[in-house]
Amino acid sequence: MMKRNVTIIYYSDLSLELKYESVCFPQNENGRVVISEEFKKGKSIIAVCDGEVNILNKTGDRADNEDKA
C-alpha cells in the first residue's frame, strides 16, 4: 500500500480550537487515505488536505489577538 502525506484539520473533543497536523498515512487503491483509528480517537475531522499545508489564520485567531492588544 502506498503512503500519502496529508494535512488533517480537526477539532479535539477537549477543545473548540481548530487544530491541524501533517501526517503520512497509507492510501488504498482508490486513492483514499486510510486514517488510523488511533489518530481519529478524540477528534472530529473537518478536512483532509493533500500534502503539507501551512495554515496562516484560522477561525478565532484574529479575535484572540485583538483581545490581547
TORFI-489211 format. One record per atom (N, C-alpha, C, O): residue number from 1; residue in one letter; x, y, z. Coordinates in steps of 0.1 Angstrom, whole numbers, plus 2048, in hexadecimal, padded with zeros to 3 digits. Layout:
REM TORFI-489211
   n res   x   y   z
 NUM   a   X   Y   Z
...
END
This chain:
REM TORFI-489211
   n res   x   y   z
   1   m 808 7F4 800
   1   m 800 800 800
   1   m 809 80D 800
   1   m 812 80E 808
   2   m 806 816 7F7
   2   m 80E 822 7F6
   2   m 80A 82B 802
   2   m 7FF 82A 808
   3   k 813 834 806
   3   k 811 83E 810
   3   k 80F 84C 80A
   3   k 814 84F 800
   4   r 808 854 811
   4   r 805 861 80C
   4   r 806 86B 818
   4   r 800 869 823
   5   n 80D 876 816
   5   n 80E 881 820
   5   n 802 88A 81E
   5   n 7FF 88F 814
   6   v 7FB 88C 82A
   6   v 7EF 894 82A
   6   v 7EF 89E 836
   6   v 7F6 89B 840
   7   t 7E7 8A8 835
   7   t 7E5 8B1 841
   7   t 7D6 8AE 845
   7   t 7CD 8B0 83D
   8   i 7D4 8AB 852
   8   i 7C7 8A9 856
   8   i 7C3 8B4 860
   8   i 7CA 8B7 869
   9   i 7B7 8BA 85C
   9   i 7B2 8C5 864
   9   i 7A7 8BF 86D
   9   i 79E 8B8 868
  10   y 7A7 8C2 87A
  10   y 79D 8BB 883
  10   y 79B 8C4 88F
  10   y 7A2 8CD 892
  11   y 790 8C0 897
  11   y 78D 8C5 8A4
  11   y 790 8BA 8AE
  11   y 78D 8AE 8AB
  12   s 797 8BD 8B9
  12   s 799 8B3 8C3
  12   s 78C 8B2 8CB
  12   s 785 8BC 8CD
  13   d 789 8A7 8D1
  13   d 77E 8A5 8DA
  13   d 77F 8AE 8E6
  13   d 775 8B0 8ED
  14   l 78B 8B2 8E9
  14   l 78E 8B9 8F6
  14   l 78E 8C8 8F4
  14   l 78F 8D0 8FE
  15   s 78D 8CD 8E8
  15   s 78E 8DC 8E5
  15   s 787 8E0 8D9
  15   s 784 8D8 8D0
  16   l 783 8EC 8D8
  16   l 77C 8F2 8CD
  16   l 786 8F8 8C3
  16   l 782 8FE 8B9
  17   e 793 8F8 8C6
  17   e 79D 8FD 8BE
  17   e 79F 8F4 8B1
  17   e 7A1 8E8 8B3
  18   l 79F 8FA 8A5
  18   l 7A2 8F3 899
  18   l 7B1 8F0 899
  18   l 7B9 8F8 89B
  19   k 7B4 8E3 896
  19   k 7C2 8DE 896
  19   k 7C5 8D8 889
  19   k 7BC 8D4 882
  20   y 7D2 8D6 886
  20   y 7D6 8CF 87A
  20   y 7E3 8C8 87D
  20   y 7EB 8CB 885
  21   e 7E5 8BD 875
  21   e 7F1 8B5 876
  21   e 7F5 8AF 868
  21   e 7EC 8AA 862
  22   s 801 8B0 865
  22   s 806 8AA 858
  22   s 80B 89C 85C
  22   s 814 89B 864
  23   v 806 892 855
  23   v 80A 884 858
  23   v 80A 87C 84B
  23   v 806 880 841
  24   c 810 870 84C
  24   c 810 867 841
  24   c 808 85A 844
  24   c 80A 854 84E
  25   f 7FF 857 83B
  25   f 7F6 84B 83D
  25   f 7F6 843 830
  25   f 7F9 849 825
  26   p 7F3 836 831
  26   p 7F1 82E 825
  26   p 7E5 833 81D
  26   p 7DC 839 822
  27   q 7E6 831 810
  27   q 7DB 834 807
  27   q 7D7 827 800
  27   q 7DF 81F 7FC
  28   n 7C9 825 7FF
  28   n 7C4 819 7F8
  28   n 7C5 81A 7E9
  28   n 7CA 824 7E4
  29   e 7C1 80F 7E2
  29   e 7C2 80F 7D4
  29   e 7B9 81A 7CD
  29   e 7BB 81D 7C1
  30   n 7AF 81F 7D4
  30   n 7A7 82A 7CE
  30   n 7AC 838 7D1
  30   n 7A7 842 7CC
  31   g 7B8 838 7D8
  31   g 7BE 845 7DA
  31   g 7BA 84C 7E7
  31   g 7BF 857 7EB
  32   r 7B1 845 7EF
  32   r 7AC 84B 7FC
  32   r 7B6 848 807
  32   r 7BC 83C 807
  33   v 7B9 851 80F
  33   v 7C2 850 81A
  33   v 7BB 847 825
  33   v 7AF 84A 828
  34   v 7C2 83E 82B
  34   v 7BD 836 836
  34   v 7C2 83B 843
  34   v 7CE 838 846
  35   i 7BA 842 84A
  35   i 7BE 848 857
  35   i 7BC 83E 862
  35   i 7B1 838 863
  36   s 7C6 83C 86A
  36   s 7C5 832 874
  36   s 7BB 836 87F
  36   s 7B9 842 882
  37   e 7B5 82C 885
  37   e 7AC 82E 890
  37   e 7B2 835 89C
  37   e 7AC 83E 8A3
  38   e 7BF 832 89E
  38   e 7C6 839 8A9
  38   e 7C7 848 8A7
  38   e 7C6 850 8B0
  39   f 7CA 84C 89A
  39   f 7CA 85B 897
  39   f 7BD 861 899
  39   f 7BC 86C 89E
  40   k 7B2 85A 894
  40   k 7A4 860 895
  40   k 79F 861 8A3
  40   k 796 869 8A6
  41   k 7A4 859 8AC
  41   k 79F 859 8BA
  41   k 7A0 867 8C0
  41   k 7AA 86D 8C1
  42   g 794 86C 8C5
  42   g 794 879 8CC
  42   g 793 885 8C2
  42   g 795 890 8C7
  43   k 791 882 8B5
  43   k 791 88D 8AB
  43   k 785 88D 8A3
  43   k 77F 882 8A0
  44   s 780 899 89E
  44   s 776 89A 894
  44   s 77D 8A0 888
  44   s 781 8AB 888
  45   i 77F 897 87E
  45   i 787 89C 872
  45   i 77E 8A4 869
  45   i 773 8A0 865
  46   i 784 8B0 865
  46   i 77D 8BA 85D
  46   i 781 8B8 84E
  46   i 778 8B9 845
  47   a 78E 8B6 84C
  47   a 793 8B5 83E
  47   a 7A0 8AE 83E
  47   a 7A8 8AE 847
  48   v 7A2 8A7 832
  48   v 7AF 8A1 830
  48   v 7B5 8A7 823
  48   v 7AE 8A6 818
  49   c 7C0 8AE 824
  49   c 7C6 8B5 819
  49   c 7D2 8AE 814
  49   c 7DA 8A7 81C
  50   d 7D5 8AE 807
  50   d 7E0 8A8 801
  50   d 7ED 8AF 805
  50   d 7ED 8BB 803
  51   g 7F7 8A8 809
  51   g 804 8AE 80C
  51   g 804 8B6 819
  51   g 7FA 8B6 821
  52   e 80F 8BC 81C
  52   e 811 8C4 828
  52   e 80C 8D2 826
  52   e 810 8D9 81D
  53   v 802 8D6 82E
  53   v 7FC 8E3 82C
  53   v 800 8EC 838
  53   v 7FF 8E7 844
  54   n 804 8F8 836
  54   n 807 901 840
  54   n 7FC 90B 842
  54   n 7FA 914 839
  55   i 7F4 90A 84C
  55   i 7E8 912 84E
  55   i 7EC 91F 855
  55   i 7F2 91F 860
  56   l 7EA 92A 84E
  56   l 7EE 937 853
  56   l 7E5 93D 85D
  56   l 7E9 943 867
  57   n 7D8 93B 85B
  57   n 7CE 940 864
  57   n 7C2 936 865
  57   n 7BF 930 85B
  58   k 7BC 935 871
  58   k 7B1 92C 872
  58   k 7A6 934 87B
  58   k 7A9 93E 881
  59   t 79A 92F 87B
  59   t 78F 935 882
  59   t 793 938 890
  59   t 798 930 898
  60   g 791 945 894
  60   g 794 949 8A2
  60   g 7A2 94F 8A4
  60   g 7A4 956 8AE
  61   d 7AB 94D 89B
  61   d 7B9 952 89C
  61   d 7B9 961 89E
  61   d 7BF 967 8A7
  62   r 7B2 968 895
  62   r 7B2 977 895
  62   r 7AB 97C 8A1
  62   r 7B0 985 8A8
  63   a 7A0 976 8A5
  63   a 798 97B 8B1
  63   a 7A1 979 8BD
  63   a 7A1 982 8C6
  64   d 7A8 96E 8BE
  64   d 7B1 96B 8C9
  64   d 7BC 975 8CA
  64   d 7BF 97A 8D5
  65   n 7C2 979 8BF
  65   n 7CD 982 8BE
  65   n 7C8 991 8C2
  65   n 7CF 998 8C8
  66   e 7BC 994 8BE
  66   e 7B7 9A2 8C0
  66   e 7B4 9A3 8CF
  66   e 7B5 9AE 8D5
  67   d 7B0 998 8D6
  67   d 7AD 999 8E4
  67   d 7BA 99C 8EC
  67   d 7BA 9A2 8F7
  68   k 7C6 997 8E7
  68   k 7D2 999 8EE
  68   k 7D9 9A7 8EC
  68   k 7E2 9AB 8F3
  69   a 7D4 9AE 8E1
  69   a 7DA 9BB 8DE
  69   a 7D5 9C6 8E7
  69   a 7D9 9D2 8E6
END
